[in-house]
């Protein structure tokens, strides 16, 4: 996780809580007070970052890649 992103996640989580509680502040005002971007709030999903969600997909794509086929690697080599 990039340095400094934990506090942003905490702000976004707090804004989500306040929105659910309907305490009257607008999302725009809350992100302004939290010194984060509104667009970041809308992209924030609240899930803890863990293993890459696309890792299985990338693994499957790489396994089907012609570069993983020894015959293709021999055909493509410059020798």
Secondary structure by P-SEA (a helix, b strand, c coil): ccccaaaaaaaaaaaaaaaaacccccaaaaaaaacccaaaaaaccccccccccaaaaaaaaaaacccccaaaaaaaccc
